[in-house]
């Protein structure tokens, strides 16, 4: 029976699905359509695999499985595993907060940016492995390099020194982040990573102390000093060493605030 709408003519009630007649198979409902495959979706999925299982787990086949498709469909968007990893690193680099250069604080800002890079890299397992031996070409990695160079140039560091120092600083940050994730990866399931590291350090202390002192007098005599600082302390020491070294090249009268660093 037709029903009348308050604001218009009568309308028919919605049609009901008919039951399946005897002896016939029920009609199959079409599966919901998957969203279209994009480069962004592939990279986001790869990063989820990275965060859960590490870089070695990120393969074209594994990412395709997570997306419910075949590996061949990924190649329409990325050329292969190497490009995928570079895209992952560049996407992760977008999380790095970049400073506005302050010539009066350029050294501290360079350290703050280094700490920020370390924070982001170590929050994504061993993503820093991709950065080793890679010249940045992605937009977010270029933003980071540009920010580091801008800080050094604002502080009066010459183009020649800044051009080399940005690479030295990058290698230090990559190595530190990778070492952190390696320590965590070696932790037995269910154990606290830092307690496991501390237990390992204590074993090393005992080993060094037991070495023949006539052959290794300094190692034996400096056991406490060699193992005194944890990962953060050693990172801060290395960072200070590099930034001080960069600053030692600045000459009086070099580019300062208001001058053109180009």
Secondary structure, 3 states (H helix, E strand, C coil): CCEECCCCCEECCCCCCCCCCCCCCCCCCCCCCCCCCCHHHHHHHHHHHHHHHCHHHCCHHHHHHHHCCCHHHHCCCCCCHHHHHHHHHHHHHCCCCCCCCCHHHHHHHHHHHHHHHHHHHHCCCCCHHHHCCCCCCCHHHHHHHHHHHHHHHHCCCCHHHHHHHHHHHHHHHHHHHHHHHHHHHCCCCCCCHHHHHHHHHHHHHHHHHCCCCCCCHHHHHCHHHHCCCCHHHHHHHHHHHHHHHHHCCCCCCCCCCCCCCC
